[in-house]
Every structure is written in structure tokens, then in C-alpha cells.
Amino acid sequence: MSTLSARGQRRLVITSFLIVPLTMLTLFSLYPFFQLLWFSMTNWDGPSPNKAFVGANNYVRTFGEDRILQRPWR
């Protein structure tokens, strides 16, 4: 016999069915997104193991150039 009430069983079922999609969302969407943000704030060139953190300087340098901001309107 189950010792859970009907409400407890319902919560268990809902939680069980939510674990898989939330885990997949985290693994395939949120983790890569935050990893992308981290890599964009370094001066990593790809093959080298050295990743120096430069913060938002990459964004400041990119959006500080006039030619970058004018490109979509040409």
C-alpha cells in the first residue's frame, strides 16, 4: 500500500514528469547559452588552452566601431 495521499501522489507524478524535460532544457539550452556568454568575455582563440578573462571589453570594442553599427543599414 502506498503511504502517500492522493495529493502527494499527484505531486510525485508531476515532479517525475518534469524532471526529464527540465534536465534536457538545462543541458541543451541553458548550459550552452551561459558557456557562450563566458567565452564571449574572454580572448580565447579556440585551440589554445589559455583563456584570459577580458570582461565586456570585447563588446565595447565591437560596438564602439562605427563601421559595425552602420553595416546593417547599408
N, C-alpha and C positions, 0 to 999 in steps of 0.2 A: 504494500500500500504506500501511496505517496503521502508524505507529511506536509507537502505544500498545499496551501489553499488554492482555490481557483484563480484568485488574483495573482498569487505567487507563481503559479504555473504559466499564466499568461505572460507575466514579465520575463520569465525564463525563456519562453519560446521567442518572444520579440527580441530579447537580447541575443539569443543564439543566432537568429536570422540576420541580425545587424552586424555581427562580428565579421563575417566574411566580406560583405561589400565595403565596410569601413576600413578593413585591413587592406583591401585591394586599392581603395581610393588613396590611402596613405602611401602605399608602396609605389604606385604607378603615376600619381599626380602630385601629391603634396611634397614628397621627398625630392623628386627631381626639380620641382619648382624652387624649393629652398636651396638646393645644391646649385642651381643655375644662378640664383642671386649671389651666393657665396663666391662662385667662380667669377662672376662679373665684377666683383670687388677685389680681385687680385690681378697681378700682372703675369699670370701663368701663361706659358706659350704652348702647352699641350704635352709634348714629350718629356720635358724636364721635370724632375721631382720637386723643384723649388717653386713655391707659391708664396710670393710676398704680398701681404695684405696692403692695399692702397686705398681702401675705402671708396668713397664716392668720387674720387679723382677721375676715374675712367668716365663717369657720366658728365662731370663738369667739363672735362676736356672735349668730349664728343659733342655735347650740346652747346658748348661755348664757341664752336666754329660756325661762322656764318654760312659756309657752303653746305654744311649738314642740314641746317634748318631751312635753307632755300631749296634743297633738292626736290622735295615732294611737289612743289608748285611750278616746276619747270616742265 
